[in-house]
Amino acid sequence: MSTLRTNALEGVDAKNSITMVSSAGNVLTHSLQASVSKSWVQFNGSDSTPVPDGAFNTSSITDNSSGNYNQNFTNNMANGDYSTPTSRQWNGATCPDTWNTSYVNLITRAATSSSASDGFVISCAVFGDLA
């Protein structure tokens, strides 16, 4: 097995894509820019002032009300057309409610009701284009 060590990979086309070939000979063209998370966060929503336990490109968490938070970006997104996979520990769900260039609004709900409720471990990742 060989090891390649480098400080940069750059595609040759306008989309900055690279082609990867698996050991089985399958070819995959992969867009480096489009496939990486532009922001992510994990925080405890039951804290009186939620702060990121771990984060990338997240400047802060705004606690708007019970079960309603903003994940504020350090660097803005290009537009509100981005994907936000989310999760919440224990019973319940986290759903994005508003996609803004400077933040995504997250609503967490208990499994037993449709009302918003604070979650313990809330996670959100953001995939899209930075401004």
ChimeraX commands (.cxc) that place a marker at each C-alpha (Angstrom):
marker #1 position 0.00,0.00,0.00 radius 0.5
marker #1 position 1.23,3.50,-0.85 radius 0.5
marker #1 position 0.70,6.68,1.12 radius 0.5
marker #1 position 0.19,10.06,-0.49 radius 0.5
marker #1 position 0.88,13.09,1.67 radius 0.5
marker #1 position 0.11,16.53,0.36 radius 0.5
marker #1 position -1.03,19.96,1.52 radius 0.5
marker #1 position -3.47,20.50,-1.34 radius 0.5
marker #1 position -5.58,18.70,-3.92 radius 0.5
marker #1 position -7.06,20.70,-6.77 radius 0.5
marker #1 position -9.37,19.53,-9.52 radius 0.5
marker #1 position -8.70,20.57,-13.09 radius 0.5
marker #1 position -12.26,21.45,-14.07 radius 0.5
marker #1 position -14.35,24.48,-13.13 radius 0.5
marker #1 position -16.15,22.49,-10.41 radius 0.5
marker #1 position -12.84,21.56,-8.73 radius 0.5
marker #1 position -13.74,17.87,-9.03 radius 0.5
marker #1 position -11.29,15.01,-8.73 radius 0.5
marker #1 position -11.63,11.47,-10.05 radius 0.5
marker #1 position -11.07,8.56,-7.69 radius 0.5
marker #1 position -10.71,4.93,-8.75 radius 0.5
marker #1 position -11.50,2.19,-6.23 radius 0.5
marker #1 position -9.54,-1.04,-5.99 radius 0.5
marker #1 position -12.38,-2.73,-7.87 radius 0.5
marker #1 position -11.88,-0.34,-10.78 radius 0.5
marker #1 position -15.01,1.71,-10.15 radius 0.5
marker #1 position -14.60,5.38,-11.08 radius 0.5
marker #1 position -16.14,8.19,-9.03 radius 0.5
marker #1 position -15.90,11.89,-9.84 radius 0.5
marker #1 position -16.12,13.75,-6.59 radius 0.5
marker #1 position -16.68,17.47,-5.99 radius 0.5
marker #1 position -14.50,18.43,-3.05 radius 0.5
marker #1 position -16.25,21.74,-2.46 radius 0.5
marker #1 position -19.83,20.43,-2.53 radius 0.5
marker #1 position -19.27,17.32,-0.43 radius 0.5
marker #1 position -17.88,18.71,2.81 radius 0.5
marker #1 position -19.85,20.14,5.71 radius 0.5
marker #1 position -19.68,23.94,5.80 radius 0.5
marker #1 position -20.79,24.10,9.42 radius 0.5
marker #1 position -21.70,21.73,12.24 radius 0.5
marker #1 position -22.54,21.95,15.93 radius 0.5
marker #1 position -23.43,19.84,18.93 radius 0.5
marker #1 position -24.88,21.49,22.03 radius 0.5
marker #1 position -27.01,20.86,25.12 radius 0.5
marker #1 position -30.34,22.61,24.57 radius 0.5
marker #1 position -31.37,22.20,28.20 radius 0.5
marker #1 position -28.56,24.50,29.40 radius 0.5
marker #1 position -29.82,27.94,30.46 radius 0.5
marker #1 position -27.38,29.45,27.94 radius 0.5
marker #1 position -26.54,26.83,25.29 radius 0.5
marker #1 position -22.96,26.87,24.05 radius 0.5
marker #1 position -21.44,24.60,21.41 radius 0.5
marker #1 position -19.81,21.48,22.90 radius 0.5
marker #1 position -18.13,20.99,19.53 radius 0.5
marker #1 position -18.48,23.07,16.40 radius 0.5
marker #1 position -17.10,24.21,13.07 radius 0.5
marker #1 position -18.07,27.54,11.46 radius 0.5
marker #1 position -20.59,28.11,14.28 radius 0.5
marker #1 position -20.11,31.35,16.21 radius 0.5
marker #1 position -22.84,30.81,18.82 radius 0.5
marker #1 position -26.23,29.34,19.68 radius 0.5
marker #1 position -29.20,31.65,20.30 radius 0.5
marker #1 position -31.85,30.28,22.66 radius 0.5
marker #1 position -35.05,31.89,21.29 radius 0.5
marker #1 position -37.48,29.98,23.55 radius 0.5
marker #1 position -38.11,26.43,24.75 radius 0.5
marker #1 position -36.93,24.08,21.99 radius 0.5
marker #1 position -36.18,26.95,19.57 radius 0.5
marker #1 position -32.54,27.74,18.72 radius 0.5
marker #1 position -30.46,29.50,16.08 radius 0.5
marker #1 position -27.17,27.99,14.97 radius 0.5
marker #1 position -25.29,31.19,14.03 radius 0.5
marker #1 position -22.61,30.86,11.36 radius 0.5
marker #1 position -19.14,32.40,11.64 radius 0.5
marker #1 position -19.01,32.65,7.82 radius 0.5
marker #1 position -22.34,33.14,6.02 radius 0.5
marker #1 position -23.85,30.77,3.53 radius 0.5
marker #1 position -24.36,31.98,-0.07 radius 0.5
marker #1 position -28.15,31.59,0.21 radius 0.5
marker #1 position -30.82,29.71,2.15 radius 0.5
marker #1 position -30.73,26.70,-0.19 radius 0.5
marker #1 position -28.64,24.31,1.91 radius 0.5
marker #1 position -29.17,20.95,3.54 radius 0.5
marker #1 position -29.24,20.48,7.33 radius 0.5
marker #1 position -29.20,16.92,8.67 radius 0.5
marker #1 position -30.10,17.10,12.38 radius 0.5
marker #1 position -30.47,14.84,15.40 radius 0.5
marker #1 position -31.60,14.95,19.01 radius 0.5
marker #1 position -30.67,12.53,21.76 radius 0.5
marker #1 position -33.46,10.69,23.58 radius 0.5
marker #1 position -37.04,10.70,22.37 radius 0.5
marker #1 position -37.91,13.48,19.99 radius 0.5
marker #1 position -36.77,15.21,16.85 radius 0.5
marker #1 position -34.93,18.30,15.70 radius 0.5
marker #1 position -36.17,20.00,12.54 radius 0.5
marker #1 position -34.82,23.02,10.71 radius 0.5
marker #1 position -37.49,25.71,10.54 radius 0.5
marker #1 position -35.79,28.66,8.81 radius 0.5
marker #1 position -32.74,28.63,6.53 radius 0.5
marker #1 position -31.00,32.03,6.56 radius 0.5
marker #1 position -27.61,33.04,5.20 radius 0.5
marker #1 position -26.29,33.85,8.70 radius 0.5
marker #1 position -28.07,31.14,10.74 radius 0.5
marker #1 position -30.34,28.12,10.65 radius 0.5
marker #1 position -33.30,28.03,13.05 radius 0.5
marker #1 position -33.80,24.65,14.78 radius 0.5
marker #1 position -36.94,23.45,16.54 radius 0.5
marker #1 position -36.78,20.44,18.87 radius 0.5
marker #1 position -39.93,18.53,19.77 radius 0.5
marker #1 position -40.64,15.79,22.30 radius 0.5
marker #1 position -41.75,12.44,20.92 radius 0.5
marker #1 position -44.89,12.47,23.07 radius 0.5
marker #1 position -46.23,15.84,21.89 radius 0.5
marker #1 position -45.95,18.26,19.02 radius 0.5
marker #1 position -44.91,21.14,21.25 radius 0.5
marker #1 position -41.35,22.44,21.23 radius 0.5
marker #1 position -39.18,21.22,24.10 radius 0.5
marker #1 position -35.54,21.58,25.06 radius 0.5
marker #1 position -33.31,18.74,23.93 radius 0.5
marker #1 position -30.22,17.41,25.70 radius 0.5
marker #1 position -27.84,16.69,22.83 radius 0.5
marker #1 position -28.75,18.52,19.64 radius 0.5
marker #1 position -26.66,18.22,16.48 radius 0.5
marker #1 position -26.85,19.93,13.11 radius 0.5
marker #1 position -24.58,19.84,10.06 radius 0.5
marker #1 position -24.82,22.22,7.10 radius 0.5
marker #1 position -24.08,21.28,3.49 radius 0.5
marker #1 position -24.24,23.98,0.82 radius 0.5
marker #1 position -22.26,26.90,-0.59 radius 0.5
marker #1 position -20.51,29.51,1.50 radius 0.5
marker #1 position -20.87,33.17,0.53 radius 0.5
marker link #1:1,2 radius 0.2
marker link #1:2,3 radius 0.2
marker link #1:3,4 radius 0.2
marker link #1:4,5 radius 0.2
marker link #1:5,6 radius 0.2
marker link #1:6,7 radius 0.2
marker link #1:7,8 radius 0.2
marker link #1:8,9 radius 0.2
marker link #1:9,10 radius 0.2
marker link #1:10,11 radius 0.2
marker link #1:11,12 radius 0.2
marker link #1:12,13 radius 0.2
marker link #1:13,14 radius 0.2
marker link #1:14,15 radius 0.2
marker link #1:15,16 radius 0.2
marker link #1:16,17 radius 0.2
marker link #1:17,18 radius 0.2
marker link #1:18,19 radius 0.2
marker link #1:19,20 radius 0.2
marker link #1:20,21 radius 0.2
marker link #1:21,22 radius 0.2
marker link #1:22,23 radius 0.2
marker link #1:23,24 radius 0.2
marker link #1:24,25 radius 0.2
marker link #1:25,26 radius 0.2
marker link #1:26,27 radius 0.2
marker link #1:27,28 radius 0.2
marker link #1:28,29 radius 0.2
marker link #1:29,30 radius 0.2
marker link #1:30,31 radius 0.2
marker link #1:31,32 radius 0.2
marker link #1:32,33 radius 0.2
marker link #1:33,34 radius 0.2
marker link #1:34,35 radius 0.2
marker link #1:35,36 radius 0.2
marker link #1:36,37 radius 0.2
marker link #1:37,38 radius 0.2
marker link #1:38,39 radius 0.2
marker link #1:39,40 radius 0.2
marker link #1:40,41 radius 0.2
marker link #1:41,42 radius 0.2
marker link #1:42,43 radius 0.2
marker link #1:43,44 radius 0.2
marker link #1:44,45 radius 0.2
marker link #1:45,46 radius 0.2
marker link #1:46,47 radius 0.2
marker link #1:47,48 radius 0.2
marker link #1:48,49 radius 0.2
marker link #1:49,50 radius 0.2
marker link #1:50,51 radius 0.2
marker link #1:51,52 radius 0.2
marker link #1:52,53 radius 0.2
marker link #1:53,54 radius 0.2
marker link #1:54,55 radius 0.2
marker link #1:55,56 radius 0.2
marker link #1:56,57 radius 0.2
marker link #1:57,58 radius 0.2
marker link #1:58,59 radius 0.2
marker link #1:59,60 radius 0.2
marker link #1:60,61 radius 0.2
marker link #1:61,62 radius 0.2
marker link #1:62,63 radius 0.2
marker link #1:63,64 radius 0.2
marker link #1:64,65 radius 0.2
marker link #1:65,66 radius 0.2
marker link #1:66,67 radius 0.2
marker link #1:67,68 radius 0.2
marker link #1:68,69 radius 0.2
marker link #1:69,70 radius 0.2
marker link #1:70,71 radius 0.2
marker link #1:71,72 radius 0.2
marker link #1:72,73 radius 0.2
marker link #1:73,74 radius 0.2
marker link #1:74,75 radius 0.2
marker link #1:75,76 radius 0.2
marker link #1:76,77 radius 0.2
marker link #1:77,78 radius 0.2
marker link #1:78,79 radius 0.2
marker link #1:79,80 radius 0.2
marker link #1:80,81 radius 0.2
marker link #1:81,82 radius 0.2
marker link #1:82,83 radius 0.2
marker link #1:83,84 radius 0.2
marker link #1:84,85 radius 0.2
marker link #1:85,86 radius 0.2
marker link #1:86,87 radius 0.2
marker link #1:87,88 radius 0.2
marker link #1:88,89 radius 0.2
marker link #1:89,90 radius 0.2
marker link #1:90,91 radius 0.2
marker link #1:91,92 radius 0.2
marker link #1:92,93 radius 0.2
marker link #1:93,94 radius 0.2
marker link #1:94,95 radius 0.2
marker link #1:95,96 radius 0.2
marker link #1:96,97 radius 0.2
marker link #1:97,98 radius 0.2
marker link #1:98,99 radius 0.2
marker link #1:99,100 radius 0.2
marker link #1:100,101 radius 0.2
marker link #1:101,102 radius 0.2
marker link #1:102,103 radius 0.2
marker link #1:103,104 radius 0.2
marker link #1:104,105 radius 0.2
marker link #1:105,106 radius 0.2
marker link #1:106,107 radius 0.2
marker link #1:107,108 radius 0.2
marker link #1:108,109 radius 0.2
marker link #1:109,110 radius 0.2
marker link #1:110,111 radius 0.2
marker link #1:111,112 radius 0.2
marker link #1:112,113 radius 0.2
marker link #1:113,114 radius 0.2
marker link #1:114,115 radius 0.2
marker link #1:115,116 radius 0.2
marker link #1:116,117 radius 0.2
marker link #1:117,118 radius 0.2
marker link #1:118,119 radius 0.2
marker link #1:119,120 radius 0.2
marker link #1:120,121 radius 0.2
marker link #1:121,122 radius 0.2
marker link #1:122,123 radius 0.2
marker link #1:123,124 radius 0.2
marker link #1:124,125 radius 0.2
marker link #1:125,126 radius 0.2
marker link #1:126,127 radius 0.2
marker link #1:127,128 radius 0.2
marker link #1:128,129 radius 0.2
marker link #1:129,130 radius 0.2
marker link #1:130,131 radius 0.2
view
